[in-house]
Amino acid sequence: MIISRSPAVSPAVSGRLCFRGQALPLQEHIKALGVTVDCGLRFDRHVAAVAHHASLLVSGLCRMAGCLDSRGILTLYYTRL
């Protein structure tokens, strides 16, 4: 992945980045410290993954809400975070 907003940079350095004699391929996105950043320095993929995870948690809470009282729902919510 080249960290640049210029589309002209990618072809200029393709195959020239090396580590221990091996050419490094360009990547569309990387994940570092739990955050996904794409080659345009945007967080679209990361935001989509976090939203999907939150959606799964909320749907699980909604399914259990009918079986629990308010204290049970809060306990379940805090354990899922």
SVG drawing of the C-alpha trace seen along z (x, -y; Angstrom):
<svg xmlns="http://www.w3.org/2000/svg" viewBox="-41 -13 59 28">
<polyline fill="none" stroke="black" stroke-width="0.4" points="0.0,0.0 1.3,-3.4 0.2,-6.1 -0.6,-8.9 -3.7,-10.4 -2.3,-10.8 -3.4,-8.0 -0.2,-8.6 2.1,-7.3 0.9,-3.7 2.3,-2.7 5.5,-4.7 6.6,-2.6 5.0,0.8 7.6,3.5 10.2,1.1 9.4,1.4 11.6,4.2 12.1,5.9 15.0,8.3 15.4,8.5 11.7,9.4 9.5,7.0 6.5,6.0 3.1,6.1 0.8,3.1 -2.3,3.6 -5.7,2.1 -6.0,1.9 -4.1,2.7 -5.2,3.4 -3.0,1.9 -3.8,1.8 -7.4,2.9 -8.1,0.1 -8.5,0.8 -7.2,-1.9 -7.5,-1.8 -5.1,-3.1 -7.0,-6.4 -6.5,-6.9 -10.2,-6.3 -11.8,-4.2 -14.8,-3.0 -14.0,0.7 -13.3,0.2 -16.6,-1.7 -18.5,1.0 -17.0,3.7 -17.7,1.9 -21.3,1.2 -21.8,4.8 -20.5,5.9 -22.7,3.4 -25.7,4.7 -25.0,8.3 -24.8,7.2 -28.1,5.2 -30.0,8.0 -28.8,10.4 -30.0,8.1 -33.4,7.7 -33.9,11.4 -33.1,11.7 -35.1,8.6 -38.4,10.5 -36.9,13.0 -35.1,10.7 -36.0,7.8 -34.3,4.4 -31.5,5.4 -30.8,8.6 -30.8,6.7 -28.2,4.3 -26.1,7.1 -26.2,8.8 -25.3,5.5 -22.3,4.9 -21.0,8.4 -21.2,8.1 -19.1,4.9"/>
</svg>
